[in-house]
Amino acid sequence: MIRVLIADDQPLVRRGLALILAPHPDVEVVGEAGNGAEAVELAGRLRPDVVVMDIRMPELDGVQATGELARTRPESRVLALSTFDMDEYVVAALRAGAYGFLPKDVSPEELIAAVRTVHAGEAAVAPRLLTRLISTYVRASAREPRPVAAPASPTGLTPRELEIWRLLAGGFDNAEIAAELDISISTVKNHITGIFGKLGVRDRAQAVIAAYESGLVEAVRKPA
C-alpha cells in the first residue's frame, strides 16, 4: 500500500487529486494539507510514502517544505506539481530533494503512474517539460547565487559515460540510449548507475540538472 499525503492550498484541487488516487487499490490517501508547514507537520505524524506537493503555497511554499522533508523525513518522497510549464520553482524543488515534478494538467493515468514511480525511488519527470524547463532556468540561474553546492564536474567520467549523460540530459530513456549507441539496456543501466555515483546525484532529474549546470549540454533534442 502506497500512503499518500496531498498538499495544496486549494481545497478543490486537493479533493480532485484524492478522488483520482482513491480508486486504486494500492494507494491510500492518508491526509491533506493546505500549506507547506502543515504538510511537514502531517508528514511527521502520518508517515506517508509519497507527498504530492504543490509548489506555490502560503506560509511555507512547496520548495521549502520539500527541503525540510528531505532533511527530516527522506522516506516521504515528494512529487512536486506546478501549474505552469515554465516554472523556476519546479527546478528549485528538484534541487531541494523532490523525486519528480508534473504539470497539473497531466492525465489521471500519468499522475498515478508518477506516484508509483516515486514510491519505487525513481524520478518521475514529465518528458515534455524536462529539457525546456531545465535549459531555461538552470542556465539562467547559473549567474545568480544558489543555496546549493556547485554541480559535480564531468571529470572522472569515461567517454562512454559522458556520451550517455548527454543523451540522458536530452530526454532519452534507457531503451532509446541503448538503440542510439547499439548497446544493451542492461549495459545502459550499469553506466547510469556509475554516472550517478561519480556525479553524486540521486536520480535522472538531478543528473539532467547537473548536465546543464556544468555546461556539458545546452539543448539536446530527441529526433522527431
Order of alpha helices (4+ residues) and beta strands (2+ residues): beta-alpha-beta-alpha-beta-alpha-beta-alpha-beta-alpha-beta-alpha-alpha-alpha-alpha-alpha
